[in-house]
Amino acid sequence: MGKHLLGAHVVGQRVVVRRRLRGRGPTGGPALTDVLGTCLTWDDAERYCVIAPEQGEPVRIPLGEIVSGKPVPPRPSTRLRVGAREAQERAGALFPRLRTTPLGPWTLRHDPASTSRRANSALAFGPSGDVDPALVEELAAFYRERDLPPLAAVEVDAVEEELLRGLGWVEHRPGTDAVLALASVARAARAAPSDLPPARIEPVDGLTVVRVGDDAVGNGVVDRDWLGIGGVSVAEPARGRGLGMAVVAALLEWGAEQGATTAYLQVQEGNEVARRLYAGLGFVDHHRYRYLTPRS
């Protein structure tokens, strides 16, 4: 038997196994083939294991055929395989009045009813390719014409950030990097405590608004099968009583009723209280981004 990192301890884990099949080679000799899947059985006494690939029937492999093998990380969920740009574009649904204008490889975003940087900044996410500096000047002019500061949202450490910094752009409000996080709606809803204060739900201007008493509020929107959660805030005197959790839990329940399967939200990286709350519900960081602006 070949050297490998397999054994009874990998039952239930995702593994890759390289096996030698006698007489299967092009000239009648042995052939090597890989099997990737979940180990269902490892039997040292009977000298075999069973691997269930992602598609097809489980494969029984005699241990003597194994040349090498090792555990491998679980495959990322479908929601985490969505690109950063697509996730950001989907998140635009939280701004029902958002207007978008293509600008080369980027998108100009403007919502006259909102003061949010997300709704009033260029989405400068890749793939960008070669960007003409004149296009960057056009970006800045677009926002200045609307009496807004020129802003570009960029993924942290991506080529777009390097490009704009090379043209003299700097961080807008340093220390306010944000995270877009994703979770399964069903799993997050199950993870929420059951003894939360009651919430009121009502439609307001294209969004669904949730209020818990007079001290906590948040809004949500479902677009296709994605639930967006935003604007969650709790009055300072009422913090620490689970009201923010009650808002999010009510939005998750409402989103599930609308057929949403993936939830997203955006939170400042340094907001440790909110980050712990969301992590406890199963939200996972998808990407970090920040805003750049021309040096004054």
KEKE-3310 file (N, C-alpha, C; in steps of 0.2 Angstrom, whole numbers, plus 5000, padded with zeros to 4 digits):
npx = (5004:5003:5010:5001:4989:4978:4965:4955:4951:4947:4934:4919:4925:4930:4940:4954:4959:4971:4972:4979:4975:4975:4980:4973:4979:4985:4993:4990:4996:4996:4985:4983:4972:4961:4950:4939:4930:4918:4923:4915:4917:4930:4938:4949:4951:4944:4950:4947:4940:4927:4922:4912:4909:4905:4896:4888:4889:4894:4911:4920:4935:4949:4961:4974:4976:4978:4988:4991:4985:4974:4966:4955:4950:4933:4922:4919:4904:4890:4886:4897:4905:4902:4907:4915:4911:4899:4892:4892:4884:4872:4869:4865:4851:4846:4844:4831:4829:4841:4852:4861:4875:4885:4902:4915:4924:4918:4905:4894:4886:4871:4860:4848:4840:4847:4860:4870:4887:4888:4878:4881:4893:4906:4907:4920:4926:4934:4933:4945:4955:4964:4964:4959:4966:4958:4945:4944:4945:4932:4924:4926:4921:4907:4902:4905:4897:4885:4886:4892:4905:4918:4919:4925:4922:4932:4939:4948:4966:4965:4968:4962:4962:4976:4978:4970:4976:4988:4985:4984:4973:4966:4962:4945:4939:4948:4951:4938:4935:4925:4915:4907:4896:4890:4877:4868:4851:4841:4849:4854:4843:4839:4849:4846:4841:4827:4819:4816:4812:4796:4793:4789:4783:4783:4780:4790:4793:4798:4805:4807:4803:4808:4804:4808:4800:4802:4816:4824:4828:4828:4831:4825:4827:4821:4828:4827:4834:4840:4842:4843:4850:4850:4854:4853:4850:4852:4845:4856:4854:4847:4855:4862:4852:4847:4840:4844:4847:4835:4829:4836:4833:4820:4820:4826:4817:4806:4812:4814:4801:4799:4805:4819:4836:4849:4857:4863:4874:4881:4895:4905:4922:4928:4918:4915:4905:4894:4899:4902:4889:4883:4892:4889:4877:4880:4885:4898:4913:4914:4921:4932:4931:4934:4933:4939:4945:4949:4965:4964)
npy = (4994:5011:5027:5037:5049:5044:5035:5028:5039:5048:5046:5053:5065:5075:5069:5066:5053:5043:5030:5014:5005:4990:4984:4993:5003:5011:5002:4991:4990:4995:5009:5025:5033:5047:5049:5060:5064:5061:5052:5037:5025:5016:5002:4993:4980:4973:4978:4989:5004:5016:5029:5043:5051:5068:5067:5053:5036:5028:5023:5009:5005:4995:4994:4991:4996:5009:5023:5036:5049:5061:5071:5085:5102:5107:5109:5126:5134:5137:5150:5157:5156:5165:5180:5195:5206:5203:5200:5213:5220:5214:5218:5231:5231:5235:5248:5255:5266:5267:5272:5267:5269:5264:5264:5262:5248:5249:5254:5268:5274:5281:5288:5298:5299:5295:5296:5287:5280:5269:5269:5280:5280:5275:5259:5251:5238:5223:5212:5224:5227:5237:5254:5270:5285:5296:5291:5290:5303:5307:5299:5306:5319:5316:5314:5326:5335:5333:5338:5330:5321:5314:5297:5280:5263:5250:5234:5228:5229:5225:5226:5237:5246:5249:5255:5267:5273:5275:5286:5296:5295:5293:5285:5287:5293:5285:5269:5264:5252:5240:5225:5213:5201:5184:5172:5156:5158:5149:5142:5153:5158:5147:5148:5159:5165:5159:5166:5180:5198:5204:5209:5222:5222:5230:5237:5249:5261:5253:5244:5232:5235:5233:5234:5235:5238:5255:5257:5250:5246:5240:5236:5227:5217:5207:5200:5191:5176:5181:5188:5204:5213:5228:5244:5241:5247:5251:5261:5269:5269:5257:5247:5230:5222:5213:5218:5221:5208:5203:5211:5207:5193:5193:5198:5188:5178:5183:5184:5171:5167:5173:5166:5167:5161:5164:5176:5192:5205:5221:5227:5237:5234:5236:5235:5227:5222:5220:5212:5200:5197:5194:5184:5174:5170:5163:5170:5173:5180:5188:5197:5211:5229:5246:5264:5275:5292:5307:5315:5329)
npz = (5000:4996:5002:5013:5020:5026:5034:5047:5054:5044:5041:5036:5031:5018:5005:4994:4984:4977:4966:4961:4946:4940:4924:4917:4910:4895:4888:4893:4906:4923:4928:4934:4944:4951:4965:4971:4985:4999:5013:5017:5023:5032:5033:5041:5044:5034:5024:5015:5008:5007:4996:4993:4979:4973:4963:4956:4960:4976:4978:4980:4987:4987:5000:4996:4984:4985:4981:4986:4996:5004:5017:5011:5010:5014:5000:4994:4998:4987:4988:4992:4981:4972:4964:4970:4963:4958:4970:4976:4966:4968:4980:4978:4978:4990:4989:4983:4974:4967:4954:4941:4930:4917:4916:4907:4912:4925:4936:4939:4953:4960:4971:4974:4985:4996:5008:5009:5007:4999:4990:4983:4975:4964:4958:4958:4954:4949:4934:4928:4918:4907:4912:4907:4912:4909:4911:4924:4928:4923:4931:4943:4939:4937:4950:4956:4949:4954:4966:4976:4985:4975:4974:4975:4976:4981:4981:4994:4992:4979:4961:4956:4967:4968:4956:4957:4968:4962:4954:4963:4972:4988:5004:5009:5024:5033:5041:5040:5033:5026:5027:5017:5020:5020:5022:5025:5023:5030:5039:5047:5052:5060:5070:5077:5093:5102:5111:5109:5108:5102:5085:5073:5057:5041:5025:5017:5006:4996:5003:5016:5032:5049:5065:5082:5096:5101:5099:5091:5074:5057:5039:5025:5010:4996:4983:4969:4975:4985:5001:5007:5021:5030:5037:5051:5067:5084:5097:5108:5123:5124:5120:5121:5125:5116:5106:5093:5088:5088:5077:5066:5066:5064:5051:5044:5045:5038:5026:5023:5021:5009:5000:5000:5000:5002:5013:5014:5021:5025:5035:5045:5047:5059:5068:5081:5090:5082:5072:5080:5083:5070:5066:5075:5070:5059:5048:5035:5031:5015:5006:5008:5007:5003:5002:4991:4987:4977:4981:4991)
capx = (5000:5007:5010:4995:4987:4971:4963:4948:4950:4944:4927:4915:4928:4931:4947:4956:4962:4974:4973:4982:4971:4979:4977:4969:4983:4984:4997:4988:4999:4992:4983:4982:4966:4960:4944:4938:4923:4918:4924:4910:4919:4937:4938:4956:4950:4942:4955:4944:4937:4921:4922:4906:4910:4900:4891:4889:4888:4900:4916:4923:4942:4954:4967:4980:4976:4979:4995:4992:4978:4974:4960:4955:4945:4926:4921:4915:4897:4888:4885:4904:4909:4900:4912:4914:4908:4892:4889:4891:4879:4866:4868:4862:4844:4844:4843:4826:4830:4848:4853:4867:4877:4891:4908:4920:4923:4915:4898:4893:4880:4869:4853:4847:4836:4851:4867:4875:4892:4887:4873:4884:4900:4908:4908:4927:4928:4937:4940:4945:4959:4968:4959:4962:4965:4953:4939:4944:4942:4925:4921:4926:4916:4900:4899:4905:4891:4879:4888:4894:4912:4920:4921:4926:4922:4937:4940:4955:4972:4964:4972:4959:4965:4983:4977:4968:4981:4994:4983:4983:4968:4967:4956:4940:4938:4953:4949:4931:4934:4919:4915:4901:4896:4885:4875:4862:4845:4838:4854:4855:4836:4839:4854:4844:4838:4819:4816:4817:4806:4792:4795:4783:4785:4779:4783:4791:4797:4801:4809:4803:4806:4807:4805:4807:4798:4804:4823:4828:4826:4832:4827:4827:4824:4822:4829:4828:4834:4845:4839:4848:4849:4854:4851:4851:4853:4848:4847:4862:4852:4844:4859:4864:4846:4845:4835:4847:4846:4827:4828:4839:4830:4813:4821:4828:4811:4802:4816:4813:4794:4799:4809:4826:4840:4856:4857:4869:4874:4888:4896:4911:4926:4930:4912:4916:4899:4890:4903:4901:4882:4882:4896:4885:4871:4883:4888:4905:4916:4915:4926:4932:4931:4935:4931:4944:4943:4955:4968:4962)
capy = (5000:5017:5031:5042:5052:5042:5030:5028:5046:5053:5045:5059:5070:5076:5067:5064:5046:5041:5023:5011:5000:4985:4982:4998:5008:5011:4997:4985:4990:4999:5016:5029:5038:5050:5049:5065:5064:5060:5045:5034:5019:5014:4996:4991:4973:4970:4981:4993:5010:5018:5036:5045:5057:5073:5065:5046:5031:5028:5019:5004:5005:4991:4998:4989:5000:5016:5025:5042:5052:5065:5075:5091:5106:5106:5114:5132:5134:5140:5157:5159:5155:5171:5185:5201:5211:5201:5201:5220:5222:5211:5222:5237:5230:5238:5255:5255:5272:5267:5273:5265:5271:5260:5269:5258:5242:5251:5257:5274:5273:5287:5287:5305:5299:5292:5299:5281:5280:5263:5271:5286:5279:5271:5252:5250:5231:5220:5213:5231:5228:5244:5259:5276:5290:5300:5288:5291:5310:5307:5297:5312:5324:5314:5315:5333:5338:5331:5340:5324:5319:5308:5291:5274:5257:5245:5228:5229:5226:5223:5230:5244:5251:5250:5259:5273:5276:5278:5292:5301:5294:5291:5282:5291:5291:5279:5265:5262:5247:5236:5218:5210:5194:5180:5166:5153:5160:5144:5141:5159:5158:5142:5149:5164:5163:5159:5171:5187:5203:5204:5214:5224:5222:5234:5239:5256:5264:5248:5240:5229:5238:5229:5238:5231:5244:5261:5257:5246:5246:5237:5235:5221:5217:5200:5200:5183:5172:5184:5193:5209:5216:5234:5249:5239:5251:5251:5267:5268:5267:5251:5242:5225:5219:5208:5221:5220:5201:5203:5214:5202:5187:5194:5199:5181:5174:5186:5182:5164:5166:5176:5161:5168:5156:5167:5182:5196:5211:5224:5230:5240:5228:5237:5235:5220:5219:5218:5206:5194:5195:5190:5177:5169:5167:5159:5174:5172:5186:5186:5201:5217:5234:5252:5269:5280:5298:5310:5318:5336)
capz = (5000:4996:5008:5012:5026:5026:5039:5050:5056:5039:5039:5036:5029:5011:5004:4988:4984:4971:4966:4955:4943:4936:4918:4914:4906:4888:4885:4897:4912:4928:4927:4940:4944:4957:4967:4976:4988:5006:5015:5020:5027:5031:5036:5041:5045:5028:5019:5010:5010:5002:4994:4989:4975:4973:4958:4954:4965:4980:4975:4985:4985:4991:5003:4993:4977:4986:4981:4990:4998:5010:5017:5008:5013:5010:4994:4997:4997:4981:4989:4993:4975:4969:4964:4974:4960:4958:4977:4977:4962:4971:4986:4976:4979:4996:4988:4978:4970:4965:4947:4939:4924:4915:4914:4905:4916:4931:4937:4943:4957:4963:4974:4976:4991:5001:5009:5010:5002:4995:4985:4979:4974:4958:4959:4954:4955:4943:4930:4925:4912:4906:4913:4904:4917:4908:4913:4931:4928:4921:4937:4948:4937:4938:4957:4958:4946:4959:4973:4980:4984:4971:4978:4972:4981:4978:4985:4997:4989:4972:4956:4956:4972:4966:4950:4959:4972:4958:4952:4968:4976:4995:5008:5012:5031:5035:5046:5039:5029:5027:5025:5014:5023:5017:5026:5023:5027:5034:5045:5051:5056:5066:5075:5081:5099:5101:5116:5107:5109:5096:5080:5069:5050:5037:5019:5017:5000:4992:5007:5022:5038:5055:5071:5089:5101:5098:5100:5086:5067:5051:5033:5021:5003:4993:4975:4967:4981:4990:5006:5009:5027:5030:5041:5058:5072:5091:5101:5113:5129:5123:5118:5125:5127:5111:5101:5086:5086:5086:5071:5061:5066:5060:5044:5041:5045:5033:5020:5021:5018:5002:4996:5000:5002:5004:5016:5014:5025:5025:5041:5046:5049:5066:5073:5084:5093:5076:5069:5084:5082:5064:5065:5079:5065:5053:5042:5034:5027:5008:5004:5011:5003:5006:4998:4989:4984:4975:4986:4991)
cpx = (5004:5006:5004:4994:4980:4971:4956:4946:4947:4937:4923:4918:4929:4939:4948:4960:4965:4975:4976:4977:4975:4976:4973:4973:4983:4988:4995:4991:4994:4991:4982:4976:4964:4952:4943:4930:4924:4919:4919:4912:4926:4937:4945:4956:4949:4946:4952:4941:4931:4921:4916:4908:4904:4894:4893:4888:4895:4905:4920:4930:4946:4959:4973:4981:4978:4986:4996:4985:4979:4967:4960:4950:4938:4926:4917:4908:4896:4888:4892:4908:4906:4905:4910:4910:4900:4888:4887:4885:4872:4864:4865:4854:4841:4843:4838:4827:4837:4848:4860:4869:4884:4896:4914:4919:4919:4908:4897:4886:4878:4862:4852:4843:4841:4858:4872:4881:4891:4883:4876:4891:4901:4909:4914:4929:4930:4932:4940:4949:4963:4963:4962:4961:4960:4946:4939:4942:4935:4921:4920:4921:4909:4898:4900:4899:4885:4881:4889:4902:4913:4922:4921:4926:4927:4938:4947:4960:4971:4968:4969:4961:4972:4982:4975:4973:4987:4992:4982:4977:4970:4961:4951:4938:4942:4950:4941:4930:4928:4919:4908:4901:4890:4883:4869:4856:4842:4843:4854:4848:4836:4844:4851:4840:4830:4816:4817:4811:4802:4794:4789:4787:4781:4783:4784:4795:4801:4805:4804:4806:4804:4808:4804:4806:4800:4812:4827:4825:4830:4828:4829:4824:4825:4823:4831:4828:4838:4841:4845:4846:4853:4850:4849:4854:4848:4850:4851:4859:4849:4848:4861:4858:4844:4841:4838:4846:4839:4826:4830:4835:4823:4814:4823:4821:4807:4806:4814:4806:4794:4803:4817:4830:4847:4854:4863:4868:4881:4889:4903:4916:4928:4924:4912:4910:4895:4893:4902:4893:4881:4886:4892:4879:4874:4885:4895:4907:4916:4921:4926:4933:4932:4933:4938:4942:4950:4958:4966:4968)
cpy = (5006:5022:5036:5044:5050:5037:5031:5035:5050:5051:5051:5065:5070:5074:5066:5058:5045:5033:5020:5005:4996:4984:4987:5004:5007:5005:4990:4985:4994:5006:5019:5033:5041:5050:5055:5065:5063:5053:5043:5029:5018:5008:4993:4983:4970:4973:4985:4999:5012:5026:5038:5051:5062:5071:5057:5042:5030:5022:5015:5003:5000:4995:4997:4993:5007:5018:5031:5044:5056:5069:5082:5095:5105:5111:5120:5131:5138:5148:5160:5159:5161:5176:5191:5206:5209:5202:5209:5222:5220:5215:5229:5237:5234:5246:5255:5260:5272:5268:5271:5267:5267:5266:5264:5251:5243:5253:5263:5273:5279:5286:5294:5305:5296:5296:5293:5282:5274:5265:5277:5286:5275:5264:5250:5243:5228:5215:5220:5231:5235:5249:5266:5281:5295:5298:5290:5299:5311:5304:5303:5317:5322:5315:5323:5337:5337:5334:5335:5323:5313:5302:5285:5268:5252:5240:5229:5225:5223:5228:5237:5249:5253:5256:5266:5277:5279:5284:5297:5300:5291:5288:5288:5289:5285:5276:5263:5257:5243:5229:5216:5203:5190:5174:5163:5156:5155:5143:5147:5159:5153:5144:5155:5162:5163:5164:5178:5192:5203:5210:5216:5225:5226:5236:5247:5258:5258:5243:5237:5232:5234:5234:5234:5237:5250:5262:5254:5245:5243:5237:5229:5221:5210:5202:5194:5179:5174:5189:5198:5212:5222:5238:5247:5244:5250:5257:5265:5266:5260:5245:5236:5221:5214:5211:5220:5213:5200:5205:5209:5196:5188:5195:5192:5177:5176:5184:5175:5163:5169:5171:5162:5163:5158:5174:5186:5202:5214:5228:5232:5235:5229:5237:5228:5218:5217:5212:5200:5192:5191:5184:5172:5166:5163:5163:5174:5178:5184:5190:5208:5223:5241:5258:5274:5286:5302:5314:5326:5341)
cpz = (5000:5002:5007:5019:5028:5032:5042:5052:5051:5037:5040:5033:5021:5009:4996:4988:4977:4971:4960:4953:4939:4930:4914:4910:4899:4884:4889:4904:4917:4926:4934:4939:4951:4959:4972:4979:4996:5008:5019:5025:5026:5036:5036:5041:5038:5022:5013:5013:5005:5002:4990:4985:4975:4968:4957:4961:4970:4977:4981:4982:4989:4993:4999:4986:4979:4986:4985:4991:5004:5011:5014:5011:5010:5005:4996:4994:4990:4982:4989:4986:4970:4969:4968:4970:4959:4964:4978:4972:4965:4977:4985:4977:4985:4995:4982:4972:4966:4957:4946:4931:4922:4914:4913:4909:4923:4931:4941:4946:4960:4965:4977:4983:4997:5002:5010:5004:4997:4989:4981:4978:4967:4961:4955:4956:4949:4940:4927:4919:4912:4907:4911:4910:4916:4910:4921:4932:4927:4927:4942:4946:4938:4945:4959:4955:4950:4966:4978:4979:4979:4975:4974:4977:4977:4983:4988:4994:4982:4967:4955:4961:4971:4960:4952:4964:4968:4955:4957:4973:4983:4998:5010:5019:5032:5041:5046:5034:5031:5024:5022:5017:5021:5022:5023:5027:5032:5040:5050:5055:5062:5071:5079:5087:5098:5106:5115:5107:5102:5091:5076:5062:5046:5031:5019:5011:4997:4996:5012:5028:5044:5061:5077:5094:5097:5097:5095:5079:5062:5045:5029:5014:5000:4986:4973:4973:4986:4995:5008:5016:5028:5035:5048:5063:5078:5094:5107:5120:5130:5121:5123:5128:5121:5106:5094:5083:5084:5079:5065:5060:5062:5053:5040:5041:5039:5026:5018:5018:5011:4998:4996:5003:5005:5007:5015:5018:5024:5032:5041:5049:5057:5071:5076:5087:5087:5073:5073:5083:5076:5063:5069:5075:5059:5047:5042:5029:5019:5005:5008:5006:5006:5000:4997:4986:4982:4981:4986:4991)
residu = (MET:GLY:LYS:HIS:LEU:LEU:GLY:ALA:HIS:VAL:VAL:GLY:GLN:ARG:VAL:VAL:VAL:ARG:ARG:ARG:LEU:ARG:GLY:ARG:GLY:PRO:THR:GLY:GLY:PRO:ALA:LEU:THR:ASP:VAL:LEU:GLY:THR:CYS:LEU:THR:TRP:ASP:ASP:ALA:GLU:ARG:TYR:CYS:VAL:ILE:ALA:PRO:GLU:GLN:GLY:GLU:PRO:VAL:ARG:ILE:PRO:LEU:GLY:GLU:ILE:VAL:SER:GLY:LYS:PRO:VAL:PRO:PRO:ARG:PRO:SER:THR:ARG:LEU:ARG:VAL:GLY:ALA:ARG:GLU:ALA:GLN:GLU:ARG:ALA:GLY:ALA:LEU:PHE:PRO:ARG:LEU:ARG:THR:THR:PRO:LEU:GLY:PRO:TRP:THR:LEU:ARG:HIS:ASP:PRO:ALA:SER:THR:SER:ARG:ARG:ALA:ASN:SER:ALA:LEU:ALA:PHE:GLY:PRO:SER:GLY:ASP:VAL:ASP:PRO:ALA:LEU:VAL:GLU:GLU:LEU:ALA:ALA:PHE:TYR:ARG:GLU:ARG:ASP:LEU:PRO:PRO:LEU:ALA:ALA:VAL:GLU:VAL:ASP:ALA:VAL:GLU:GLU:GLU:LEU:LEU:ARG:GLY:LEU:GLY:TRP:VAL:GLU:HIS:ARG:PRO:GLY:THR:ASP:ALA:VAL:LEU:ALA:LEU:ALA:SER:VAL:ALA:ARG:ALA:ALA:ARG:ALA:ALA:PRO:SER:ASP:LEU:PRO:PRO:ALA:ARG:ILE:GLU:PRO:VAL:ASP:GLY:LEU:THR:VAL:VAL:ARG:VAL:GLY:ASP:ASP:ALA:VAL:GLY:ASN:GLY:VAL:VAL:ASP:ARG:ASP:TRP:LEU:GLY:ILE:GLY:GLY:VAL:SER:VAL:ALA:GLU:PRO:ALA:ARG:GLY:ARG:GLY:LEU:GLY:MET:ALA:VAL:VAL:ALA:ALA:LEU:LEU:GLU:TRP:GLY:ALA:GLU:GLN:GLY:ALA:THR:THR:ALA:TYR:LEU:GLN:VAL:GLN:GLU:GLY:ASN:GLU:VAL:ALA:ARG:ARG:LEU:TYR:ALA:GLY:LEU:GLY:PHE:VAL:ASP:HIS:HIS:ARG:TYR:ARG:TYR:LEU:THR:PRO:ARG:SER)
# end
